[in-house]
Amino acid sequence: MMDRSIAGMRCWTVRPIAHHGGYLPRKLGGTVRYGLENIGRTLLNVDFDSGQSLMVLADDVILDAAEGAAVGDV
């Protein structure tokens, strides 16, 4: 089910993430559009500051602590 409660929250990549156009670097910022669960995994759709919009695993990003939520709350 789609979770929009974290929409608009800032996040940062914790490791390089491979995607169809190359790699996203570590510590790249982005804005979460929504979260969803698929086969027991939490996925986040993120609009990254570099222009890419990707589905990433929740373990690949950390939510900005200033926003007051944790990835486990998705």
N, C-alpha and C positions, 0 to 999 in steps of 0.2 A: 504494500500500500504506500502511496506517495505521502511524504511528510513535508509540509511547507512551513512548519514551525521554526525551522532554522534558516529560512530564506532570507537573504540579505546579509547574513553573517560573513565576516571576513575569515579566511583560512590561509594557511601556508603549507607548501609541500615539505615533507620531512625527508624525502629522498628523490633522486632523479626518477621521473616517470616516463616510460616509453609510450609513445602514441604513434599514430599513422604518419605524422609529419616529422618525427624525430624524438627528441627528449625535452621534457620540461625540467628546468634545473631545480635543485634543492633551494628552499626558502623563497619560492616564487609565490606571490600573493594572489588571491582570487576571492570571488564572492560566490557563496553557495546559492544555487537556485532552488534546489529541493533535494531531499533524501528519499531513498526507497530501499526496501528489503527484497532480495532476490536469492532464492535457494539458501537462506540462512546467512547471507552476507549483506552488510549495509553498504550501499553505493550512494555517492553524492554526485550530483550534476553541478559542476563548478565553472563559472566564467573567470578564466585566469586573466591577469593584468596584461599578459603578452598577446591576448586576442583569441586564444583557443578556448573552446567550450567543450569540456570532457566529462565523462562519467569516470570517477575514480573510487577506489576502495576507501573506506573511512580510515583505515590504518595508514594511508598514504598522505593524509593531511592532518593538521591540528587546527582546531578552531581557535580564534583569537580569544585569549583569556578575558580580555576586557568586555567581551560580549556576554560572559556569564553562563556558558553552556559547555558541555563536554561531548566528545564524539560518541561516547557510550550512551548519551541521552537521545540519540537520533532515533 
